[in-house]
Amino acid sequence: MERASDQQVAMMPIEFKLNGQTVVGRPDEKIIETAKKHGVAIPHLCHGGNQRSDGNCRACVVEIKGERWLRRRWCSSC
Amino acid sequence: MQARTRPIPKGRAVDPKALEQVRALLEEGRRRSGVAPLARDMLIENLHLINDRHGHLPAALLAALAQEMRLPLAEVYEVATFYHHFEVVKEGETPPPPLTVRVCDSIACELAGAQELLKGIAAAKGHRVVPAPCVGRCEVAPCVVVGENPIARASVSAVKAAIAEKQTACPQPAYVDFAQYSKQGGYQLIRDCLDGKHKREDLTKLMEDSGLRGLGGAGFPAGRKWRLVAAEPEPRLMAVNIDEGEPGTFKDRWFLERDPHRFFEGMLVAAWCAGVGEIFIYLRDEYAGCRAVLEKELAALKKAAPIPLPPIHLRRGAGAYICGEESAMIESIEGKRGMPRLRPPYVAQIGLFGRPTLEHNMETVFWVREIIEKGPQWFASQGRNGRRGLRSFSVSGRVKKPGVHIAPAGITLLELIQEYCGGMLDGHELYAYLPGGASGGILPSSKADVPLDFDTLQPHGCFIGSAAVVVLSDKDKASKAAVNLMKFFHDESCGKCTPCRVGTAKAVTLMQEAKWDQPLLQELSQAMMDASICGLGQAAPNPALTVMKYFPNEVS
C-alpha cells in the first residue's frame, strides 16, 4: 500500500474524546465547531460568521486532558 | 460625476511646525542609534525621543509622528497610552510638571514605609509625585526615583534635597568595562566557537548536562531551548528579556551593573549555538543606569569587535510589567502595546517579526561563560537537598543584609537568612515570606524549611519564579501584603483577556474587606487560573489563595 503524502495526512480526520464520547473532527475545524456538530454548545462571543476569533473573553476555553500542564486549557474557537 | 471632497481633511490636521519638530527629533535619534526611525517597530523608541525632550507627549506631535511614520493616529495613540512612562497631553490640557518623582509602593518599599513618603513629599510647582510599581531596588527600600535618580533608603528630607538641587540623573555604577573584561580572558570563548574549537552540538549538550534553566521564572531548560530554535528554519532571531518588573526582583540589574560583557558574551554564544542572525535586547525603562552602561559598552564592543557581530539592538521599555511576559515583550519590541499572544504557536516557532525566536532572561545567558569554562559538572554539583545549580536570590524585607545572594539551589529560607542575610532585623521575628516575588504566593514561617527551587514549592501552592524572596516579620500582615500584590496585578493587567482584567479588579475589592468572602474568592481565583491567557492572570490569585490556606485567622 502506498504511503499517504504529508498533504493527505494533514487532511485526515482526527478522532478524539469529547466529554467521554468519541467524536471525529476535521483538521481545518475548530474544537468549537466539532463540538457543535456533536450537540455540545460551547459558550462564545466572537466566533462565527465573518467574525475573527480573538480569544480574549476566554468564555470558550476548554480543558485538554493529556496536554502539557503549561497549555492544558485551550481557546476552542481559535 | 465629481467626487465630493471634504472641506477639511478627516481627523487631526498636522501642524507644519510640529512636523518639523518631529522630523528634527527623529533625525537626532537616527544619528545617535544609527537605525532608520521610520520602521513600524521603532514607534516606542520614537515616542521616547519626544517624551525625553518634552517630559510628556503633546497630541500635536503624536499626529505629526503618525503622519511621518505612515501610521493611523489611533495606532500611535493606543501605544502611547498603554505604557506608564508616557503621558499624552491633548490640546487645551495642562502638561504635567517637568519633573516626576516616583515613589515605589510595591511590597518591599511598602514594608519600609512608602505610604509615609507619599504623604510627606508634597507635589509642588516644578514637580509631581506619583506612586510607582517596583523600581527594582528593593535592597535599599524604600526607594524614590527623582527623574531618573534613585534615592536609596529614601527619607522625605533626602528626596526634597534631591529635588531642590536638581539631582535627576542616575549615577553610574563602577563595572568591568570592555578593556578590563577582554584582559581577563573575555571573549576568548566566543572566538574559540568561531575558530571551530567548539562544536554547536557539544556546547548545547553541555548546557543540557549542566541543568541550567531559564532564570526569568518559567525555568525552561536552556540547552533544550537552543536545540528547539536551531531546528527551526532561518532566519532566526534572539530576544533578551531585561524587563525585570517582578516586585522584589533586582538580580538582573545587579549583574548588569557589575559585569555587562559577561552577559554580552553569553548572549553571543547562545546566539551562535542556536544559529541566530540578529539580537534584540529589551531593557526596562526604570533601569536608566543600566541603559547608559549597555549603550556605552555595546558601542565599545561593536567598535573593537572580537568576532564579526550579528546586528544587536538595544530597545527600551516604557514602564509595563506585562512586557516581562515573553510574547508581550515581543509585541513591545515590534513597537506595539505589550499584550501577550495566544499560544500555540510558541515563540520558538513564530516569535519576533514572525520568525523563530530564542528568548532568554538576561541572567540565563550571563551564566553561560562560567558554566562552559568550569564545566557542566561544576554547576550541576552546586545545590542542596538534592537540587542542582546556583540561584541568584534577590532578598528584601526584614533581614539584616538584603541584596542579591548567589546561593545553592534548594537552600531553605532559614539557611538563606542565617548564612547569607545576617539574620533577621533586630526586634523582628520571621512570620512569612514570598518565595518568588509578587506572583509566587506567600508561605508561613512553618514552611521556612522547604527547599527553594523550581518544582519544590508547587505542592505548597507557590513557585520560585525569579527567586525574589521578600521576608515578612511579626510586625507585618500577610493579608495586607496580599492586597498590595493584588493591587499591583490590577494596575499592571494589560486588559486583553477578561479573566485577568476583571478578575484582578474584583479580587482587590473582595480582599479589602476586613473579612474575606473566601468561597467567592476561591471561585474567582479558579476562573483566573483556568482561563487567563498569560502568567500574569494565571498567577495573580496565588497570594490570595496562600493567605486563605496558611493565614486563615487574618481574614476570617
Chai-1 contact restraints between the chains, C-beta under 6 A:
chainA,res_idxA,chainB,res_idxB,connection_type,confidence,min_distance_angstrom,max_distance_angstrom,comment,restraint_id
A,G55,B,L342,contact,1.0,0.0,6.0,A-B,restraint_1
A,N56,B,K496,contact,1.0,0.0,6.0,A-B,restraint_2
A,N56,B,C497,contact,1.0,0.0,6.0,A-B,restraint_3
A,C57,B,T498,contact,1.0,0.0,6.0,A-B,restraint_4
A,R58,B,C497,contact,1.0,0.0,6.0,A-B,restraint_5
A,R58,B,T498,contact,1.0,0.0,6.0,A-B,restraint_6
A,R58,B,P499,contact,1.0,0.0,6.0,A-B,restraint_7
A,R58,B,A531,contact,1.0,0.0,6.0,A-B,restraint_8
A,V61,B,A531,contact,1.0,0.0,6.0,A-B,restraint_9
A,R73,B,D530,contact,1.0,0.0,6.0,A-B,restraint_10
A,C78,B,L342,contact,1.0,0.0,6.0,A-B,restraint_11
